[in-house]
Amino acid sequence: MLNLTDITVRLGDRTIIDGASANLPPRGRIGLIGRNGAGKSTLLKTITGEIEADGGSIDMPRGSRIGYIAQEAPGGTATPFETVLAADGERAALMVESETCHDPHRLAEVHERLIAIDAHSAPSRAARILVGLGFDEEAQHRALETFSGGWRMRVALAALLFSAPDLLMLDEPSNHLDLEAVLWLEDFLKSYPATILLVSHERDFLNNVVNSILHLSGGKLALYAGGYDAFERQRAERQAQIASARAKQQAERERLQDYVARNSARASTAKQAQSRAKALARMQPIAELIDDPSLSFDFPNPEEMRPPLITLDLASVGYGDTPVLSRLNLRFDPDERMALLGRNGNGKTTLARLLAAQLTPMEGEMNASGKMRVGYFTQYQVEELDATETPLEHMTSLMKDAKPTAVRAHLGRFGFSGSKATTQVGKLSGGERARLALALITRDAPHMLILDEPTNHLDVDAREALIQALNAYTGAVVIVSHDRHMLEMTADRLVLVDQGLAQEFDGSIDDYIAFVLAKDPASAAGGGKKAGTTKAPNKKDQRRAAAEAREKGQGMRKRAQKAEAELERLNKSLSAIERAMFDPASADAQLAKMKMSELMTHRADIQSKVEAAEAAWLEASEALEAMVE
């Protein structure tokens, strides 16, 4: 379907894609992945012809239609429904001609073609796509200019899907979607009848949609069979092979260098030494795996604070005189790990702003500790960074009383050390700007982090690093995200924001996905039971029981977290010891000085501690599970 041969693309004096080749299977669903700045969007634009390649060729069957979403959101007085219908240019032209044509023979051809392309079902297909992406009947017929940029980008996506091109290219299509719309899009793409080339950094989305992974790294392309998890396994094996080959090559290089140094001066061995010197010169170095600083997230831990951090008692919040959420009864403790679920526009951001003290309750009460500090992240903060200033200047302006060393140290937690700290923001990638925004909001070690879609600019590896950093952070976390993997790995409490309420969702992320796919709104608040089948329990009793359960589980949760942190620490120590045993050159200096017998004794001691920590973690986890049951 699509053959890329030796594609080279240069932007200015920088080579983005360097002799890349790949043969993509017909009707394949291919996930295009790579680190931020690797050139994924550049490759898509080269395929469409928007960017001209400096070398190589792109081959597709003649007459193939390529679909690629526009970077600018549609606007004006047209409605989403009209915009989507107009995306099928052939149908639109034929419909006009059917109204104006007076030649009976041509008119017959027009109607025959309209039947062939199933033109008369187009309105219902357009409506189904718009509904799937979150547009109800009323919203489908409003002017585009009344929607926000994010919703207008959804219209652009709907129009692209409706046009049904032979090669459908999507660049981060879930960035403007909520989880519900992402689930619909997954289902749509799994049954798409033509070829898909999809850029995404969401591992669950990739696992559920694609059947091949096209990895762009170092300007080269490599095609892997299977979804993202299969790619990860294959990449790990490949990295292990590279590391092994590099170690062997280094040993061979040292052996040859030693032979040349010892034998060059001797007449009897000079010829052999010269031959080995030539072999040494021909030896091409194997690329070393790069330790990327863009994977650096390290949130400073706050001092301990007594629970609760925040309580909401029958609180209402909204804008002007209009409440968005009412009867809020929630409690947030210092070790909170909460995810806010629900469609965009239902009030997740409104609740987040209330917790961040950007909004005040219209009714009811909100009680928060006066000493509590909150770090609130939104995409707007990323977009509003001053492009002419450096990370160091941004941080210095906020940490006015801090010493320069403290400012630089905090920037270093997020990968901004050395020259990166003095690079203008305008020259940073989207992922780097997101890391800077996270660094800015955590400068004073907040007790609570509120993160509203923190992953939109992060690639898969950076998202994994963020998850690990959040799990190591000792403060409270409230997160809004459509990335299921992020929610599964960070949240142990779910709150569904829907129909003007914010209520506990009794279940896991998988349970919530099943609930969404079942399309049973009545079961949301009841944890799966249909409304009206049981008598609603007393709200005060519910709150009291929930508070007692949290207090009971808090100690056990801390035990589990402590055991997990200890287990992680011990495993790192174990890895360091094993590195010293089998690869002394790369080992810690102190461990490298130890004898093999000492290392083996030390390893046995750490291993026994690992087993004890595993047992403690398992015991605490089982106790927590028993409480949930």
N, C-alpha and C positions, 0 to 999 in steps of 0.2 A: 504493500500500500504506500509506504513512505520510505524512501532510501536516501540516507544522508551519507555522502562520500567526501571525506577529507575536507570538511567545512572549516574554514578559518575566518574569524571575524575580529577586526581590530577597531577599537574606539579610541581615537587619538593615538597616543604612543603605546597604548596598552593592548595586548593580545588577550581577548576574552575567551575565544574558542580557538583551539589550536589543532587543526587537522583531525577533527572529530568525525567518526563514522558510526553509523548504526542502520540496521535494516529492521523496520518496525512491521510486525505482522499485520495482515489485513484484518479488519474488524477487531483488532486488539484493543484492550483498555490498558494504556501504558501510563504509569505514574512517573513524571519527570521530577527528580529530586536532586538536591545539592545544597551546599552551604550558602548562606546569604552572600550575594555578590559573585556567585560562581558563574552566572551568565544564563540562567534558565529563561528569564524573560527575553533576553537578547536572542536566544535560540528560537523561541516562538516567533519573534518579530522577523527573524531571518527567514523562517519557513513561509510566513505570510508575504514576504517581499517588502515589508516596511523598512527593513535594514538589508542592505546589499552585502552579500558575503564577499570577502577579499579573495577567497579561493574555494575550490570544491564545487560539488553539484548537489542539487536536491531534485529527486525524481518522484513523480506521482503519476497515476493513471490520468490520461488526458480527459479533461472535462470535470475533474474532481473539484467539488466545492469545499473551500476551507472556511470554517467559522471561528472567529476570534473576538472576544468581548472587547468593546471599545473602552479606552481608559477614562473617557469623560462620560459622566452620567447623563442620560437624556433629560431634556427639560421642555418647557413650553406649556401650551394649553392642551396638547394632546393627552389622552388618558392612557393608563397602562394597557388597557385592553386594545385600544387603537394602535398603540406602539408595537405591541406584540404581533397583532395581525399583519401590520405593514412590513414586518421583518421577512416574510416570505414574499420576496420581490416578484417572482413569477406569478403567484396567485393574485397579488394585488394588481398587477398589470392586466392579467386576463379578466379579472372582475370588472375593471374599468372598460376594457374592450368589449365585454359582453353587453355592456349598457349602451355603448356608442356605435358599435359596428352595424352596418346596414347590408353588408355582403352576406347572403345566406350561406354560401359555401365556407367562407372564413368563420362565420358565426358557429357553424356546425363543428369546425375544427376547434374553436375556442371551448365550446361546451364539452367536447370529447376530452380535451386536455384537462379541463376542470374536474371531470369525473375521474380521470386517471390519477390525478394528484390528490384526490379525496378532498377537494376544496370546500365542499359544503359542511364537512365536519370540523373545519378549521376553528370556528368560533368556540365550539365546546372544548377542543384541544387547548386553545389559548387560555380559556377560563380555568381548566384543570391545572395547567402549569402555574398560573398566577395564584390560585388557591394553595397549591403546594408550597409556594414561596411566601405565603403569609398574607395575601391580598384577599379580603372578603369581597362580597358583591359590591358593597358601597365603595370600597377603596379602588376597585378596578375601574370605576367610572369617574374618579376625581382627576383634576388636572395634575400633570406631573409636577408643575411648579409648586404645588402645595405639599410635596413630600420632601423629606430630608435627603441628603446626598446618598446615605446608605440605602434607603428604600428605592431611590431611583436607580442605583446600581443593581438592585434586585430585578427591576424592570428590564435592564439591559441583559441580565442573565436569562430572564424568561424569554426575551426576544431571540436570543441566540439559540436556546434549546428548541424553541418553536420552529426556527428556520431549518433544523435537522440537516446540517452540512455533512458531507462525506468524511471530513476530518474535523472533529470537534475539539478545539483547543481551549482549555480553561486554566487561567492563572489565578490560583488561590480563590476559588469560587466561594468558599465558605466564610471568607473574612467579614462579609456583611450579613451573615445569616445567624439565626439562633439555632439551638440544637434541634428543635422541631423541624425547621426547614432543611437542615443538613441531613436529617434522616430521610426526608422526602427526596432530596436530591440524590442520595445514595441509591435509593430504590429506582429512581428514574434512569440513572446512568448504568445500572447493572443490566437493564434491558435495552440499552441504546443499540440500534442495529448496525452502526457504522464504527469507524475508528475514533478512539478518544486519546488525546494526549493531555494529561492532567498534571498541573503543578500544584502540589499540596504539601504541607508540613504536618498534617494530622495523621498519625499512624493508624488509628482506627478507620478513618475515612479511606485511606489507601488500602488497608487490609480488606475492607468490605467491597471495594469497587474495582480495583485494578487486578490484572493477571500477569503483568510484567512491570519491572522497575527499570527505568533508564536513569542511570546515575551520571551526573555531570560533575567532574572533579578535575582540577588542574587543566581545564580546557579540553579534556577528553571525555568520551562517552563510553559507558559499559552497560550492556543489557543483561538483566537478571530475570529469571523466571520466577513467578509467584508474587505475593504481596510484600508489604514492607517487612514483616517479621521474617519471611524467607530471605529477603535481601540482607537484613541484619545478620542472620546466621552465616550467609555466604560471605558477607564482607568481613565478619570476624575471622572466618577461616582464612580468607585472603590476607588479612592483616597479619595473622599469625605466621603465614607462609612468608610474607615479606620480611617480617622481623627475623625469622629464622634464616632466610637467605641473606639478609644484611649482616647478621652475626657471622655466618660462614664466610661471606665475602671479606669481612673485616679481618677475620683470622687468617684467611689466605693472603690478604694484602700485607699483613704484618709479617707473615712467613717469607713472602717474596722480598720485602724490604730488608728483612734481616739477612737473607741469603746474598742479596746484592751488596749490602754494606760490608759483609765479611769476605766476599770472594772477588770483588771487582779488581782489587790491587794485585791479586795473585795470577801469574801468567797461565797456570794450569787450569784455572777455573774462570778466567775472565770472559771467555766466550759464552759459557753457560750463564754467567752473571748478566752479560749483555742481553741474552735471550730472555731472561726473567725480567729484566728492566723493561723490555719492550712489551712483555705480557702485562706488566704492571701498568704501563701507560695506556694499554688498550682496555683495561678493566673499567667499565662504566659503573659509576656509583649507583646503588639501588636507593631510590628516594626514601628518605626517613619519614616516618609518620609524624605529622606536625601536631604539636601541643597548641591548640588554638586558644588564645586568650579571650575570644568572644564567647567562650563557654563559661566564663567566670561570673558566678553570682554568690555572694556571701553576705547574707543579711545580719546586721549586728543585733545581738540579743538584748532585750530590755531587762531592767531590774524586775524582780518579782513583784507582783501586785495581787492583793487579795481579791477573790471573786465576789460578786460579778463585776465585769468591766462596764457593761451596759445592760439596763433592763428597760423594756418597753411595756407599758401597762395601758391597754386600750387606747393606744396612740393612733392618730390619723396624720397623714402627711400628704402634701400636694403642692399646687402652685396657684397663687391668687386665692380665690374662694372655692376652688375645685379640688376636693381630695382625690388622690390617686389610689392610696391605700388606707384602709380603715381597720379598726379593732386589732391593732398590732400587739401581740403578747409574746415577746421573745426575750430570751436572756442570753448573754454572751459572756463566756468565762475566759480566763487568761490563756487556756490551752485549746481554745475553740478552733475547729477546722470545719467551716461551714461553706456549702455551695448554694448559691441562689439559682433556682431553676425557673423556667417559664419563657414564653414567647417574648421577643422584643416588643416593647411598647406596653407591657403589662405592669411595669413599675420596679424592675430589678435595680435600675440605676437610681431611681427615686429613693428606694430603701437604702442603697449604698450611700447616697448623699446625706440622708438623715443620720446614719451611723457616723459619718465623717463630720457631722455638725455643720454641713453646708446648708441644711434645711432644718427648721424647727417644727415640732409637732403643732398641728392645728388644734388638736384635741388630745386628751389623755396626757400621760406622763412619759418622759424619757429621763432616766437617771443614769449618769455616768460619773466615774471618778474624776475629780478635778485635776489629778496628776496624770491622767491617762493621755498618751500621745498616739495619734493615729496617722498612718501613712496611706494616702489614697491615690491610687494609680488609675488614670484613664487615658484613652487614645488621644484626647485633646492635648494632654500635657506633652506627648511626643510631638504632635504637630505644631505646638506653640513654642518649642525651643528656638532660641535666637540662632539662626544659621550662621551669623557672623562671629559669634562667641565660641570659645573653647569649653570643653568639659571643666577644666580648671577654673575658668572665669565664672561659669554657672555656679559651681559648688562654692567658690570663694564668696560670691555675693550672698549666698544663703548661710554659710558658716562664718559670719563676720568676726566673731570673737575667738575663732579657733586658730591654732597655729598652722602655718603652711604645711608642716609635716603631717598634721592630723587630717587636713583637707586631702592631701595626696594619698594618705593611707586609706581613707574611705573610698576614694576613686579607685584605688588599686583593688579593693574588694570586688569591683565590678569590671575588672579588666582594663581600666584606664590608667596605665602606668607609662612612664617614659614619654615618648613622643605622642602617644595616643591622647594623653591628657591635654596636650596643647594643639591638637588638630581641630580646625573649625568644624562645628556641628554640621554645617552644610556639606562637608566632605565625608561624613559618617554614613554608614548603611542604615537601613531602617531598624535592623536588629540592634545595632550599636546605639542608636538614639533611644530605643526602648530601654536598654540597659542603663543609659544615662538617666532617664526619667525615674527608673527604679532606685538608682543611687541617690538621686535628689530627695525622694520622698522618705528615704530611710536614714537620712543624715543624723537624726537625733534618736536613733534606736527606738522606733515606735513600739507600743504595746500591742497594737492591732494593725495588720495590713489589710486593706480593702483593695482588691485587684479586679478591675473591670476590663475584661478581655485583654489580659497581659500578653498573650501569645501571638497576636496578629502579625507581628513583624519578625517572629523568631522561627528559625528552621528547626528540624526535628531534634538535632543534637542539643541545640540551645534550650529547647523546651524541656528536654530530659534533665539538663543541668539546673534549670529553674525549679523543677519538681524536687530534685534532691536538696536544693537550697531551702525551699519552703519546708520540707520535712525536717531539716536540721534546725530551723528557726524555732525559738521557744515561745514566741508571742502568739497571739490569736490571728487567724487568717479567715477572711471572708472573700470568696472568689466568685466571679461571674465569668463563665467561659463556655464556648460550644465545643471545646476539645475534651472529648470523653475520657481519654487517657489521663489528662491532667486532673480531671475531677475524681476519677477512680483512685488515683495515687495520692491525692492530697486531702480530700474531704471525707469526714466520717459522720457528717450531719447534713441533711438535705432539707431545704426550705423551698416550697413551691409558691411562686408569686403569680397569682392568677385571680381574675374576677374581683379585683380590688382587695384581696386578702393575701397574707403571707403566712402560710401554715406549714408545720412539719410534714415532710413526706416520709412515710414509714416504709423504707425499703432502700435498695441499692440503686446505683445508676442504671444497671441492667433492668431493674424493676421499673424505673421511670421510663426507660426507652420502650419497654413492653406496654406500659400505660399509654404513651404517646401514640404508638403504632396501633393500639386497640381503639384509639379515638373515642374514649369514654370519659368526657369531662367530669361526669358525676362521681367518678371513683377517685379523683385527685385527692381531695381532703380526707377521704375516709380510708386511705391506704388500701384501696382495692374493692371496698364494699360500695354498692350503689346507694345513692342518697335515698333516704326514706325507709330503708329496710330495718334500721335500728334506731333507738332513741338516742339522741345526741347527749353525751355525758356533760356534766356540769363543768363549765370552763375553769372555775377556780380549782376544782378537784383535779382537772387535767394539768393545770400549771403546777399545783402542789406536787402531784405525782411525778411530773417531769423534772421538777427541781430536785426532789429526793433521789430520783434515778441518776441525775447528773452528779450529785454529790457523792452517791455511792460508787459511781463508775469513775469519778475523777482520780481517786487514789490508784485504782487499778490501771487506768489509762496511763498515768504517770509512770507506774511500774513497767508497763509494756514499752513505753517510749524510752525510758531509761535503759532497759535491757536491750532494746533495738539499737540505741546509740552506742552502748558498750560493745555490742556484737559487731557493729560497723567498724569501731575503733580497733578491736582485736583482729578483725579480718584484714584491715590495712597493715597492722603490725605483722601478721602472718605472711602477707604478700611481700612485705619488705624483707623479711627473713629469708623467704624462698628465693627472692631475687639475689640476695647476698650469697646464697648457697650455689645457685646455678649460673649467675651472671654477675660476678663480683664487680666488673667494670662499671656497671650502672647502679650499683647499690649505694645505700647511705654510707657516708664515710665511717661512722662509728661501727656499723655492722660489718663493713668490709675488713676491719682490723681484727675481727674475731676469728678464731679457729673453727674448722668445720665441726669439731666435737662440741664446742660451745654453742654454735648455731643450732645444732641438732637438739641439744638440751633445752635451749631457749625456745625452739619451735615446739617441743613437746609440752612445755609449760604453758605456752600461749594456746595450744590446741585444747588442752584440758579446760582452760578458761573459756574458750569459745563454746565448748560443749555445755558448760555450766550456764553461760549467758543464753544459749539457745533454749535450754530447759526453762530458764526463768521467763524468757519471752513467750515461749509456748504456753506456760502455765497461766501467765497474765492474759494472754490473748484468748485462751479457752474460757477463762473466767468472764472476760468481757462479752464473748459470744453467748455465754450462758445467760448473762444479764439481759442481752437483747432478746433472746428467745423467751 
